Amino acid sequence: MLREAGVHVAVNTLLTGAIMEGTWIKGVLTESHAGREAVYGKAFVDCTGYGDLAAHAGADYTEPNDYPVANSIGVGGVDVEQYHAFFAAHDAVSQYARGWRSGKPDQIVRIDGAAHKLPADFVAEAHKIGMSFVTTTVHDDYFMFIKLNVKMPVSPTNRDAAAEAELELRKRQARAIELLRKYIPGCQNAFIARTSPTLCIRRGRLIRCDYDITLDDVLEGRHFPDDVLAYGFHDSAPRLQIKNGGTYGIPYRALLVTGIDNLWAAGMMITSDHEAHMSTRNTVCCMGQGQAAGTAAALCAARGIGARALPYADLRRTLEADDARGGVYFDS
């Protein structure tokens, strides 16, 4: 899709700075195997997850460090049915789904277990390494992920602390395999089949935008005159649920980086409320934010205007023409 759209793709390239002229970003500095380069443009969208461009551009931000960091492993040599049977034997099944697995229908594809019902010694050891019991699979003899967590003392933007967390997570992965082999029937031959290349975060820098979505906005199912998408999932359900099983809106203002005229933020960097963020950070919501921010940036670049000068009606009309309505975005 990127190639078809004529996008220049630069992989293995890191952002290292912003070229500013007042409140406008004129370009960015990058580093790659080709060396240092300056890339100029008219409009910019920060989807880095860490909020790197916004920070380099001088935007206001906080670093709440309110999530653990994680690294997951794919585990081979396991028996999905016996994993389920282990939880069932302790009346601990908390998530259970069936679907297609290894080309066969009506197979177990997702399982989780309630820790308080499981053997205390197993739970205690799993707790020490931040091990989550939930897993999903579409292949026999394979868990797509077993997640290990660690709570960092500082924000994951700290290079040295992140390196320490990375090393600790690698140790925890090995320990997780030991626990699976020791406690779970059918996992005696478990082994690490894949691992995430680096630690994963849910939030690094929190970028200040023109509107900050609150938990009340989410739970009350509020929509706004400048909605760019509608979303209806909360990661903490059933504890937190959107009113009447409905949706809430992400307003265009929530993507506009305060103090910068041509910069949009999308993804994990928006929303200061931790509980609201447990919805806005999810993949499908981030996808909708990215389409809205990218579309707005393209329109503004073509017209030579700033983010706040773009008429909302033009943005919505373009999103609908691009079939945003066919996805999860707009309410009818």
Order of alpha helices (4+ residues) and beta strands (2+ residues): beta-beta-beta-beta-alpha-beta-beta-alpha-beta-beta-alpha-beta-beta-alpha-beta-beta-alpha-beta-beta-beta-alpha-alpha-alpha
